[in-house]
Amino acid sequence: MNIGFGAKQVIKMAAQNVLLPLWYGLFRLKKIDPRLVIFADAHHDDVPESMELLRDALKETGEFTIREMYMDVQAARPGAVFAFMLRFMRLYAGAGWVVISDNFLPAASCRRKSGTRVLQLWHACGAYKKFGYDAADDIPAGYKGHVYRNVSMVTVSSEACVAPFASAMRLPEYRVRPAGISRTDRFFDEEWTQQCRDEFYALYPGAERKKVVLWAPTFRGNAGKPSLPPFDAQRLQEELGNEWLVLTRVHPHLMEQFGESSCPIPTDRLFPVVDVLIADYSSLIFEYLLFERPLVLYVPDLEEYRARRGFYLDFDTIPGPKITRESALAGAVRQEYLASAGDKTYNKKMPDAFLETWMSGCDGHVTDRLVRIIRKTTRRNEKRDRARRGTVEEKRA
């Protein structure tokens, strides 16, 4: 059943403001287990990469009970989605922690109990294009209900991201913590990067003797009706020649439309083999630049995009050439590759200040920091609860 964007918003509002709060209220007297941690997501049928490292690290401590709830609600039947949300709300009423990494309607659909913490491991790095409440394409002006309600802490990649995220999510700045993005810890793991290389060359065996250029655009419009500007990958391949391999990896919202022409390997797992990335307004540029590889921005609709959505950063500070004509792409790709391959100081010339500004929290140890925060907060809450119980018992005595 194909439901329009407007109809989806009405259904979401009804669920968030009426149905789910009523169901949560039935279990409001349920005792909270401070060490019950729910990992939940409504965009995947399995644990998202944004959560995987933290989930595994908490399991390894042996101190927490981990419950996992994942469903790609866009692909599931309405009845299954509703049942999934009801199961979550019942578990939510007794959880010490809920961990999410994207918009998750059920977590925002009630007045959560004070003993429950909602940790938002936002999936994107930096603060590039406007999103959330700062972008009409993301949250329509007429939407009733706070989409990020109940978030106790959202992790971001640097101090510079605090104000933009607080604005986009309509949260006080103290709830936005520049602790880093957990999933970027993998980028500092040589075993993981080698696995990515092995996976890639198994799928593209001839690529070992080629230079790889990846076009990885974000979508335009909203998730209900995504689109892309014109781009001819075959033309770029012909202009660059056989010594290059041109790949496309589109945003998940565009997979149904471009699936056959899109590389099946997730974008971040392609970074270790990419020689030049062609991107536009996607936050993936921040994590890609950690690999100190050349970047080309293909932005034929720059002025329109700037006027319609806008940016949090100064667009001109992003490293790499900004190309508005498709005919100039091949030349820009060659130039950036030759500069990086032939100039030993190329990586030093890249604006290190850009990464320092937007990615200073991503140092390979983010997950460890989050585990310490969760353990410390949990112990403090348990101590507080014991003190409250002692006070109650004294009054009864």
C-alpha positions as a Markdown table, in Angstrom:
| # | Residue | x | y | z |
|---|---|---|---|---|
| 1 | Met | 0.0 | 0.0 | 0.0 |
| 2 | Asn | 1.5 | 3.3 | -1.1 |
| 3 | Ile | 0.7 | 6.0 | 1.5 |
| 4 | Gly | 1.4 | 9.6 | 0.6 |
| 5 | Phe | 3.7 | 11.8 | 2.7 |
| 6 | Gly | 0.9 | 13.9 | 4.2 |
| 7 | Ala | -1.1 | 10.8 | 5.1 |
| 8 | Lys | 1.9 | 9.3 | 6.8 |
| 9 | Gln | 2.3 | 12.4 | 8.9 |
| 10 | Val | -1.3 | 12.2 | 10.1 |
| 11 | Ile | -0.8 | 8.5 | 11.1 |
| 12 | Lys | 2.4 | 9.4 | 12.9 |
| 13 | Met | 0.7 | 12.2 | 14.8 |
| 14 | Ala | -2.2 | 9.9 | 15.9 |
| 15 | Ala | 0.3 | 7.3 | 17.1 |
| 16 | Gln | 2.6 | 9.7 | 18.9 |
| 17 | Asn | -0.1 | 11.8 | 20.6 |
| 18 | Val | -2.9 | 9.3 | 21.3 |
| 19 | Leu | -2.4 | 5.6 | 20.8 |
| 20 | Leu | 1.1 | 5.0 | 22.1 |
| 21 | Pro | 0.9 | 7.2 | 25.2 |
| 22 | Leu | -2.3 | 5.4 | 26.3 |
| 23 | Trp | -0.6 | 2.1 | 26.0 |
| 24 | Tyr | 2.5 | 3.3 | 27.8 |
| 25 | Gly | 0.3 | 4.5 | 30.6 |
| 26 | Leu | -1.0 | 1.0 | 31.3 |
| 27 | Phe | 2.5 | 0.0 | 32.4 |
| 28 | Arg | 3.6 | 3.2 | 34.0 |
| 29 | Leu | 3.7 | 1.6 | 37.5 |
| 30 | Lys | 6.1 | -1.0 | 36.3 |
| 31 | Lys | 9.4 | -1.0 | 38.2 |
| 32 | Ile | 12.4 | 0.3 | 36.3 |
| 33 | Asp | 15.4 | -1.9 | 35.9 |
| 34 | Pro | 18.3 | 0.5 | 35.7 |
| 35 | Arg | 20.4 | -2.1 | 33.9 |
| 36 | Leu | 17.9 | -3.0 | 31.2 |
| 37 | Val | 19.1 | -1.4 | 27.9 |
| 38 | Ile | 16.9 | -1.5 | 24.8 |
| 39 | Phe | 18.5 | -1.0 | 21.4 |
| 40 | Ala | 15.7 | 0.0 | 19.1 |
| 41 | Asp | 15.5 | 1.1 | 15.4 |
| 42 | Ala | 12.7 | 1.6 | 12.9 |
| 43 | His | 14.8 | 1.7 | 9.8 |
| 44 | His | 16.5 | -1.7 | 9.8 |
| 45 | Asp | 15.6 | -5.3 | 10.5 |
| 46 | Asp | 18.9 | -5.8 | 12.3 |
| 47 | Val | 21.2 | -3.8 | 14.5 |
| 48 | Pro | 22.4 | -0.6 | 12.6 |
| 49 | Glu | 26.1 | 0.0 | 12.4 |
| 50 | Ser | 25.6 | 3.2 | 14.4 |
| 51 | Met | 24.6 | 1.0 | 17.4 |
| 52 | Glu | 26.6 | -2.2 | 16.9 |
| 53 | Leu | 29.8 | -1.3 | 18.7 |
| 54 | Leu | 28.1 | 0.1 | 21.8 |
| 55 | Arg | 25.8 | -2.9 | 21.9 |
| 56 | Asp | 28.7 | -5.3 | 21.8 |
| 57 | Ala | 30.7 | -3.3 | 24.3 |
| 58 | Leu | 27.8 | -3.2 | 26.9 |
| 59 | Lys | 27.3 | -7.0 | 26.4 |
| 60 | Glu | 31.0 | -7.5 | 27.1 |
| 61 | Thr | 30.8 | -5.8 | 30.5 |
| 62 | Gly | 28.3 | -8.4 | 31.7 |
| 63 | Glu | 26.6 | -5.7 | 33.8 |
| 64 | Phe | 23.5 | -5.1 | 31.6 |
| 65 | Thr | 20.5 | -6.9 | 30.2 |
| 66 | Ile | 20.3 | -6.1 | 26.5 |
| 67 | Arg | 17.1 | -6.2 | 24.6 |
| 68 | Glu | 17.0 | -5.5 | 20.9 |
| 69 | Met | 14.0 | -4.3 | 18.8 |
| 70 | Tyr | 14.5 | -3.6 | 15.1 |
| 71 | Met | 12.1 | -3.3 | 12.2 |
| 72 | Asp | 12.2 | -1.6 | 8.8 |
| 73 | Val | 8.8 | -0.1 | 9.2 |
| 74 | Gln | 8.7 | 1.2 | 5.6 |
| 75 | Ala | 8.9 | -2.4 | 4.3 |
| 76 | Ala | 6.6 | -4.0 | 7.0 |
| 77 | Arg | 2.8 | -4.4 | 7.1 |
| 78 | Pro | 0.9 | -1.8 | 9.1 |
| 79 | Gly | -0.3 | -4.4 | 11.6 |
| 80 | Ala | 3.2 | -5.7 | 12.2 |
| 81 | Val | 4.5 | -2.1 | 12.7 |
| 82 | Phe | 1.8 | -1.4 | 15.2 |
| 83 | Ala | 2.4 | -4.6 | 17.2 |
| 84 | Phe | 6.2 | -3.8 | 17.2 |
| 85 | Met | 5.5 | -0.4 | 18.6 |
| 86 | Leu | 3.2 | -1.7 | 21.4 |
| 87 | Arg | 5.9 | -4.3 | 22.4 |
| 88 | Phe | 8.4 | -1.5 | 22.6 |
| 89 | Met | 6.2 | 0.7 | 24.7 |
| 90 | Arg | 5.6 | -2.1 | 27.2 |
| 91 | Leu | 9.4 | -2.7 | 27.5 |
| 92 | Tyr | 10.1 | 1.0 | 27.5 |
| 93 | Ala | 8.1 | 1.4 | 30.8 |
| 94 | Gly | 10.6 | -0.7 | 32.7 |
| 95 | Ala | 13.9 | 0.2 | 31.0 |
| 96 | Gly | 16.8 | 2.1 | 32.4 |
| 97 | Trp | 18.2 | 3.0 | 29.0 |
| 98 | Val | 16.9 | 3.2 | 25.4 |
| 99 | Val | 19.5 | 3.5 | 22.7 |
| 100 | Ile | 18.5 | 4.8 | 19.2 |
| 101 | Ser | 20.4 | 6.3 | 16.3 |
| 102 | Asp | 17.7 | 8.0 | 14.2 |
| 103 | Asn | 14.2 | 9.3 | 14.5 |
| 104 | Phe | 12.2 | 6.7 | 16.5 |
| 105 | Leu | 8.6 | 7.7 | 17.0 |
| 106 | Pro | 7.7 | 5.4 | 20.0 |
| 107 | Ala | 10.5 | 6.8 | 22.2 |
| 108 | Ala | 9.1 | 10.3 | 21.7 |
| 109 | Ser | 5.4 | 9.3 | 22.2 |
| 110 | Cys | 5.0 | 9.7 | 26.0 |
| 111 | Arg | 6.2 | 11.5 | 29.1 |
| 112 | Arg | 9.0 | 9.1 | 29.9 |
| 113 | Lys | 9.6 | 8.1 | 33.5 |
| 114 | Ser | 12.5 | 9.9 | 35.3 |
| 115 | Gly | 14.4 | 6.7 | 35.8 |
| 116 | Thr | 14.7 | 6.1 | 32.0 |
| 117 | Arg | 17.4 | 7.6 | 29.9 |
| 118 | Val | 17.2 | 7.9 | 26.1 |
| 119 | Leu | 20.6 | 7.9 | 24.4 |
| 120 | Gln | 20.5 | 9.2 | 20.8 |
| 121 | Leu | 23.6 | 7.9 | 18.8 |
| 122 | Trp | 22.8 | 10.1 | 15.8 |
| 123 | His | 24.1 | 8.3 | 12.7 |
| 124 | Ala | 25.6 | 11.4 | 11.0 |
| 125 | Cys | 28.8 | 13.2 | 11.7 |
| 126 | Gly | 29.5 | 16.9 | 11.6 |
| 127 | Ala | 26.8 | 19.5 | 11.0 |
| 128 | Tyr | 26.4 | 20.2 | 7.2 |
| 129 | Lys | 22.9 | 20.7 | 5.7 |
| 130 | Lys | 20.1 | 21.8 | 8.0 |
| 131 | Phe | 17.8 | 19.0 | 9.3 |
| 132 | Gly | 15.1 | 18.2 | 11.8 |
| 133 | Tyr | 13.1 | 21.2 | 12.9 |
| 134 | Asp | 15.4 | 23.5 | 10.9 |
| 135 | Ala | 14.3 | 21.9 | 7.6 |
| 136 | Ala | 10.7 | 21.8 | 6.3 |
| 137 | Asp | 11.4 | 18.8 | 4.2 |
| 138 | Asp | 12.2 | 16.8 | 7.3 |
| 139 | Ile | 9.5 | 17.9 | 9.8 |
| 140 | Pro | 6.5 | 19.8 | 8.3 |
| 141 | Ala | 5.5 | 23.0 | 10.1 |
| 142 | Gly | 2.1 | 21.5 | 10.9 |
| 143 | Tyr | 3.4 | 18.4 | 12.6 |
| 144 | Lys | 2.1 | 18.1 | 16.2 |
| 145 | Gly | 4.3 | 16.3 | 18.7 |
| 146 | His | 8.0 | 16.7 | 19.5 |
| 147 | Val | 10.0 | 14.2 | 17.4 |
| 148 | Tyr | 13.0 | 14.3 | 19.7 |
| 149 | Arg | 11.1 | 14.4 | 22.9 |
| 150 | Asn | 12.6 | 12.4 | 25.8 |
| 151 | Val | 16.2 | 12.4 | 24.4 |
| 152 | Ser | 18.4 | 12.6 | 27.5 |
| 153 | Met | 21.7 | 12.8 | 25.5 |
| 154 | Val | 22.6 | 13.0 | 21.8 |
| 155 | Thr | 26.2 | 12.3 | 20.8 |
| 156 | Val | 27.8 | 14.5 | 18.2 |
| 157 | Ser | 31.3 | 14.6 | 16.6 |
| 158 | Ser | 32.6 | 17.9 | 18.0 |
| 159 | Glu | 31.9 | 20.9 | 20.1 |
| 160 | Ala | 31.0 | 22.9 | 16.9 |
| 161 | Cys | 28.0 | 20.5 | 16.4 |
| 162 | Val | 26.4 | 21.2 | 19.7 |
| 163 | Ala | 24.5 | 24.4 | 18.7 |
| 164 | Pro | 23.3 | 23.1 | 15.3 |
| 165 | Phe | 22.0 | 19.8 | 16.8 |
| 166 | Ala | 20.3 | 21.6 | 19.7 |
| 167 | Ser | 18.5 | 23.8 | 17.1 |
| 168 | Ala | 17.6 | 21.0 | 14.8 |
| 169 | Met | 16.3 | 18.8 | 17.6 |
| 170 | Arg | 14.8 | 21.6 | 19.7 |
| 171 | Leu | 16.8 | 20.4 | 22.7 |
| 172 | Pro | 18.8 | 22.3 | 25.4 |
| 173 | Glu | 22.5 | 22.4 | 24.5 |
| 174 | Tyr | 23.5 | 20.5 | 27.7 |
| 175 | Arg | 21.8 | 17.4 | 26.3 |
| 176 | Val | 24.1 | 17.5 | 23.2 |
| 177 | Arg | 27.4 | 15.9 | 24.1 |
| 178 | Pro | 30.5 | 16.1 | 21.8 |
| 179 | Ala | 31.6 | 12.6 | 22.8 |
| 180 | Gly | 32.0 | 11.5 | 19.2 |
| 181 | Ile | 30.2 | 9.1 | 16.9 |
| 182 | Ser | 30.6 | 5.5 | 18.1 |
| 183 | Arg | 30.6 | 3.9 | 14.7 |
| 184 | Thr | 33.6 | 5.9 | 13.6 |
| 185 | Asp | 35.8 | 3.8 | 15.9 |
| 186 | Arg | 36.0 | 1.2 | 13.1 |
| 187 | Phe | 37.8 | 3.7 | 10.9 |
| 188 | Phe | 40.8 | 3.5 | 13.2 |
| 189 | Asp | 40.8 | -0.4 | 13.2 |
| 190 | Glu | 43.2 | -1.8 | 10.6 |
| 191 | Glu | 41.5 | -5.2 | 10.8 |
| 192 | Trp | 38.2 | -3.7 | 9.9 |
| 193 | Thr | 39.6 | -1.7 | 7.0 |
| 194 | Gln | 41.4 | -4.8 | 5.7 |
| 195 | Gln | 38.1 | -6.7 | 5.8 |
| 196 | Cys | 36.5 | -3.9 | 3.8 |
| 197 | Arg | 39.2 | -4.2 | 1.2 |
| 198 | Asp | 38.9 | -7.9 | 1.0 |
| 199 | Glu | 35.1 | -7.7 | 0.6 |
| 200 | Phe | 35.4 | -5.1 | -2.1 |
| 201 | Tyr | 38.0 | -6.9 | -4.2 |
| 202 | Ala | 36.1 | -10.2 | -4.0 |
| 203 | Leu | 33.1 | -8.4 | -5.6 |
| 204 | Tyr | 35.3 | -6.3 | -8.0 |
| 205 | Pro | 38.4 | -8.5 | -8.7 |
| 206 | Gly | 39.6 | -6.3 | -11.6 |
| 207 | Ala | 39.6 | -3.2 | -9.4 |
| 208 | Glu | 42.9 | -4.0 | -7.8 |
| 209 | Arg | 44.6 | -2.5 | -10.8 |
| 210 | Lys | 42.3 | 0.5 | -11.1 |
| 211 | Lys | 41.6 | 3.7 | -9.3 |
| 212 | Val | 38.2 | 3.9 | -7.7 |
| 213 | Val | 35.9 | 6.9 | -7.9 |
| 214 | Leu | 32.7 | 6.8 | -6.0 |
| 215 | Trp | 29.6 | 9.0 | -6.5 |
| 216 | Ala | 27.7 | 9.0 | -3.2 |
| 217 | Pro | 24.9 | 11.6 | -3.4 |
| 218 | Thr | 22.3 | 12.4 | -0.8 |
| 219 | Phe | 18.6 | 12.7 | -1.8 |
| 220 | Arg | 16.7 | 15.9 | -2.5 |
| 221 | Gly | 13.2 | 16.5 | -1.1 |
| 222 | Asn | 11.8 | 14.4 | 1.7 |
| 223 | Ala | 12.1 | 10.7 | 2.5 |
| 224 | Gly | 8.6 | 10.1 | 1.1 |
| 225 | Lys | 9.5 | 11.5 | -2.3 |
| 226 | Pro | 13.3 | 11.5 | -2.7 |
| 227 | Ser | 15.1 | 12.6 | -5.9 |
| 228 | Leu | 18.5 | 13.2 | -7.4 |
| 229 | Pro | 20.0 | 15.7 | -9.9 |
| 230 | Pro | 21.0 | 14.2 | -13.3 |
| 231 | Phe | 24.3 | 12.3 | -13.3 |
| 232 | Asp | 25.7 | 10.0 | -16.0 |
| 233 | Ala | 28.0 | 7.5 | -14.4 |
| 234 | Gln | 28.7 | 5.8 | -17.8 |
| 235 | Arg | 29.8 | 9.1 | -19.3 |
| 236 | Leu | 32.2 | 9.7 | -16.4 |
| 237 | Gln | 33.6 | 6.2 | -16.8 |
| 238 | Glu | 34.2 | 6.7 | -20.6 |
| 239 | Glu | 35.9 | 10.1 | -19.9 |
| 240 | Leu | 38.2 | 8.7 | -17.2 |
| 241 | Gly | 39.1 | 5.6 | -19.1 |
| 242 | Asn | 39.8 | 1.9 | -18.2 |
| 243 | Glu | 42.3 | 2.8 | -15.5 |
| 244 | Trp | 39.4 | 4.0 | -13.4 |
| 245 | Leu | 36.4 | 2.2 | -11.9 |
| 246 | Val | 33.3 | 4.5 | -11.4 |
| 247 | Leu | 30.8 | 3.4 | -8.8 |
| 248 | Thr | 27.6 | 4.8 | -7.5 |
| 249 | Arg | 26.2 | 4.3 | -4.0 |
| 250 | Val | 22.9 | 6.1 | -3.4 |
| 251 | His | 21.1 | 6.9 | -0.1 |
| 252 | Pro | 19.0 | 4.1 | 1.3 |
| 253 | His | 15.8 | 6.1 | 0.5 |
| 254 | Leu | 16.7 | 5.8 | -3.2 |
| 255 | Met | 17.6 | 2.1 | -3.3 |
| 256 | Glu | 14.3 | 1.1 | -4.7 |
| 257 | Gln | 14.7 | 3.6 | -7.6 |
| 258 | Phe | 18.4 | 3.1 | -8.3 |
| 259 | Gly | 19.1 | -0.2 | -6.6 |
| 260 | Glu | 20.4 | -2.1 | -9.7 |
| 261 | Ser | 23.0 | 0.7 | -10.5 |
| 262 | Ser | 24.0 | 1.2 | -6.9 |
| 263 | Cys | 27.0 | -0.7 | -5.4 |
| 264 | Pro | 25.7 | -3.1 | -2.8 |
| 265 | Ile | 28.4 | -2.4 | -0.3 |
| 266 | Pro | 27.6 | 0.2 | 2.4 |
| 267 | Thr | 29.2 | 3.6 | 1.8 |
| 268 | Asp | 31.4 | 3.6 | 4.9 |
| 269 | Arg | 32.8 | 0.2 | 4.0 |
| 270 | Leu | 33.9 | 1.6 | 0.6 |
| 271 | Phe | 36.0 | 4.4 | 2.1 |
| 272 | Pro | 39.1 | 2.2 | 2.5 |
| 273 | Val | 39.3 | 1.5 | -1.2 |
| 274 | Val | 38.0 | 4.8 | -2.7 |
| 275 | Asp | 40.7 | 7.0 | -4.4 |
| 276 | Val | 38.3 | 10.0 | -5.0 |
| 277 | Leu | 34.9 | 10.6 | -3.6 |
| 278 | Ile | 32.3 | 12.6 | -5.5 |
| 279 | Ala | 29.7 | 13.9 | -2.9 |
| 280 | Asp | 27.3 | 16.8 | -2.5 |
| 281 | Tyr | 25.4 | 17.7 | 0.7 |
| 282 | Ser | 25.8 | 14.4 | 2.6 |
| 283 | Ser | 27.4 | 14.3 | 6.1 |
| 284 | Leu | 29.5 | 11.3 | 4.9 |
| 285 | Ile | 32.1 | 13.8 | 3.8 |
| 286 | Phe | 33.2 | 14.3 | 7.4 |
| 287 | Glu | 34.0 | 10.6 | 8.0 |
| 288 | Tyr | 35.5 | 10.1 | 4.5 |
| 289 | Leu | 38.0 | 12.9 | 5.1 |
| 290 | Leu | 39.3 | 11.0 | 8.1 |
| 291 | Phe | 40.9 | 8.7 | 5.5 |
| 292 | Glu | 42.8 | 11.7 | 4.1 |
| 293 | Arg | 41.6 | 11.1 | 0.5 |
| 294 | Pro | 40.6 | 13.7 | -2.1 |
| 295 | Leu | 37.0 | 14.9 | -2.3 |
| 296 | Val | 35.1 | 16.5 | -5.1 |
| 297 | Leu | 31.8 | 18.2 | -4.5 |
| 298 | Tyr | 29.4 | 17.9 | -7.5 |
| 299 | Val | 26.7 | 20.5 | -6.7 |
| 300 | Pro | 24.8 | 21.5 | -9.8 |
| 301 | Asp | 21.9 | 22.8 | -7.7 |
| 302 | Leu | 24.0 | 24.6 | -5.1 |
| 303 | Glu | 22.1 | 27.9 | -5.0 |
| 304 | Glu | 18.7 | 26.2 | -5.1 |
| 305 | Tyr | 19.7 | 23.9 | -2.3 |
| 306 | Arg | 21.2 | 26.7 | -0.3 |
| 307 | Ala | 18.0 | 28.7 | -0.6 |
| 308 | Arg | 15.6 | 25.8 | 0.1 |
| 309 | Arg | 17.4 | 23.9 | 2.9 |
| 310 | Gly | 20.6 | 25.8 | 3.9 |
| 311 | Phe | 23.7 | 24.9 | 5.7 |
| 312 | Tyr | 25.1 | 25.1 | 9.2 |
| 313 | Leu | 28.7 | 25.5 | 8.0 |
| 314 | Asp | 30.4 | 27.8 | 5.5 |
| 315 | Phe | 30.2 | 25.8 | 2.3 |
| 316 | Asp | 33.4 | 27.3 | 1.0 |
| 317 | Thr | 35.4 | 25.8 | 3.9 |
| 318 | Ile | 34.8 | 22.2 | 2.8 |
| 319 | Pro | 38.0 | 20.8 | 1.3 |
| 320 | Gly | 38.0 | 20.0 | -2.5 |
| 321 | Pro | 36.7 | 21.7 | -5.7 |
| 322 | Lys | 33.0 | 22.6 | -6.0 |
| 323 | Ile | 31.8 | 21.5 | -9.5 |
| 324 | Thr | 28.5 | 22.7 | -10.9 |
| 325 | Arg | 28.8 | 21.3 | -14.5 |
| 326 | Glu | 28.9 | 17.6 | -15.0 |
| 327 | Ser | 31.3 | 18.1 | -18.0 |
| 328 | Ala | 33.9 | 19.3 | -15.6 |
| 329 | Leu | 33.8 | 16.3 | -13.3 |
| 330 | Ala | 36.4 | 14.1 | -15.0 |
| 331 | Gly | 39.0 | 16.8 | -15.0 |
| 332 | Ala | 38.4 | 17.6 | -11.4 |
| 333 | Val | 38.7 | 13.9 | -10.4 |
| 334 | Arg | 42.0 | 13.5 | -12.3 |
| 335 | Gln | 43.4 | 16.7 | -10.9 |
| 336 | Glu | 42.6 | 15.9 | -7.3 |
| 337 | Tyr | 43.9 | 12.3 | -7.6 |
| 338 | Leu | 47.2 | 13.4 | -9.2 |
| 339 | Ala | 47.7 | 16.1 | -6.5 |
| 340 | Ser | 47.2 | 13.5 | -3.7 |
| 341 | Ala | 49.3 | 10.8 | -5.4 |
| 342 | Gly | 52.1 | 13.1 | -6.5 |
| 343 | Asp | 52.5 | 15.6 | -3.7 |
| 344 | Lys | 53.8 | 14.0 | -0.4 |
| 345 | Thr | 52.5 | 17.0 | 1.5 |
| 346 | Tyr | 49.0 | 16.8 | 0.0 |
| 347 | Asn | 47.4 | 15.4 | 3.2 |
| 348 | Lys | 49.0 | 18.1 | 5.3 |
| 349 | Lys | 47.7 | 20.7 | 2.9 |
| 350 | Met | 44.1 | 19.5 | 3.5 |
| 351 | Pro | 42.5 | 21.9 | 5.9 |
| 352 | Asp | 43.2 | 20.1 | 9.1 |
| 353 | Ala | 41.2 | 22.8 | 10.8 |
| 354 | Phe | 38.1 | 21.5 | 9.1 |
| 355 | Leu | 38.4 | 18.1 | 10.7 |
| 356 | Glu | 39.5 | 19.6 | 14.0 |
| 357 | Thr | 36.4 | 21.8 | 14.0 |
| 358 | Trp | 33.8 | 19.1 | 13.0 |
| 359 | Met | 35.4 | 15.7 | 13.9 |
| 360 | Ser | 37.6 | 16.3 | 17.0 |
| 361 | Gly | 35.5 | 13.8 | 19.1 |
| 362 | Cys | 36.1 | 10.9 | 16.7 |
| 363 | Asp | 39.4 | 9.5 | 17.8 |
| 364 | Gly | 38.8 | 5.8 | 17.8 |
| 365 | His | 37.8 | 5.7 | 21.5 |
| 366 | Val | 34.2 | 7.0 | 21.4 |
| 367 | Thr | 32.5 | 3.7 | 22.4 |
| 368 | Asp | 34.7 | 3.3 | 25.5 |
| 369 | Arg | 33.7 | 6.8 | 26.5 |
| 370 | Leu | 30.0 | 6.0 | 26.1 |
| 371 | Val | 30.3 | 2.8 | 28.1 |
| 372 | Arg | 31.9 | 4.8 | 31.0 |
| 373 | Ile | 29.1 | 7.4 | 30.8 |
| 374 | Ile | 26.4 | 4.7 | 30.9 |
| 375 | Arg | 28.0 | 2.8 | 33.7 |
| 376 | Lys | 28.6 | 6.0 | 35.8 |
| 377 | Thr | 25.0 | 7.2 | 35.3 |
| 378 | Thr | 23.5 | 3.8 | 36.0 |
| 379 | Arg | 25.5 | 3.5 | 39.3 |
| 380 | Arg | 24.5 | 7.0 | 40.3 |
| 381 | Asn | 20.8 | 6.2 | 39.6 |
| 382 | Glu | 21.0 | 3.0 | 41.6 |
| 383 | Lys | 22.5 | 4.9 | 44.5 |
| 384 | Arg | 19.8 | 7.5 | 44.3 |
| 385 | Asp | 17.1 | 4.8 | 44.2 |
| 386 | Arg | 18.6 | 3.0 | 47.3 |
| 387 | Ala | 18.6 | 6.3 | 49.2 |
| 388 | Arg | 15.0 | 6.9 | 48.3 |
| 389 | Arg | 13.9 | 3.5 | 49.4 |
| 390 | Gly | 15.8 | 4.0 | 52.7 |
| 391 | Thr | 14.0 | 7.2 | 53.3 |
| 392 | Val | 10.6 | 5.6 | 52.6 |
| 393 | Glu | 11.4 | 2.8 | 55.0 |
| 394 | Glu | 12.5 | 5.2 | 57.7 |
| 395 | Lys | 9.2 | 7.1 | 57.4 |
| 396 | Arg | 7.3 | 3.8 | 57.6 |
| 397 | Ala | 9.2 | 2.8 | 60.7 |
